[in-house]
Amino acid sequence: MTAAIQGRGETAYLHVYAHNTGAIRLYEQLGFSIRREMRMTSLTAV
């Protein structure tokens, strides 16, 4: 899938929580790198 995205001249990216180190390690092995850190906020109705 990444090759198809790159073949169209686009950039593939993934979102992952910083505490999910296993996923980060896997993604780095696949050639992805950390581009930036983002803060996420989840709101719930009470």
C-alpha positions as CSV (number, residue, x, y, z in Angstrom):
1,M,0.0,0.0,0.0
2,T,2.8,2.4,0.8
3,A,4.4,1.8,-2.6
4,A,1.1,2.6,-4.3
5,I,0.8,5.8,-2.3
6,Q,4.4,6.8,-3.1
7,G,3.8,5.8,-6.8
8,R,1.1,8.5,-6.9
9,G,3.7,11.1,-5.6
10,E,2.0,11.2,-2.2
11,T,3.5,10.6,1.2
12,A,2.3,7.8,3.5
13,Y,2.0,8.6,7.2
14,L,0.7,6.9,10.3
15,H,-0.6,8.1,13.7
16,V,0.5,6.3,16.8
17,Y,0.4,7.1,20.5
18,A,3.8,7.9,22.0
19,H,3.4,5.2,24.6
20,N,2.9,2.5,21.9
21,T,6.6,1.8,21.6
22,G,6.1,-1.6,19.9
23,A,4.2,0.0,17.0
24,I,6.7,2.8,16.7
25,R,9.6,0.3,16.5
26,L,7.7,-1.7,13.9
27,Y,6.9,1.4,11.8
28,E,10.6,2.5,12.0
29,Q,11.6,-0.9,10.7
30,L,9.3,-0.5,7.8
31,G,11.0,2.8,6.9
32,F,8.7,5.3,8.7
33,S,10.2,8.0,10.9
34,I,8.8,10.4,13.5
35,R,7.9,13.6,11.8
36,R,6.3,15.4,14.7
37,E,4.6,14.9,18.1
38,M,1.0,15.9,18.4
39,R,-1.3,16.3,21.4
40,M,-4.7,14.6,21.3
41,T,-7.7,15.5,23.5
42,S,-10.7,13.3,23.8
43,L,-14.0,14.8,25.0
44,T,-16.9,12.8,26.3
45,A,-20.4,13.9,27.1
46,V,-21.6,13.6,30.7
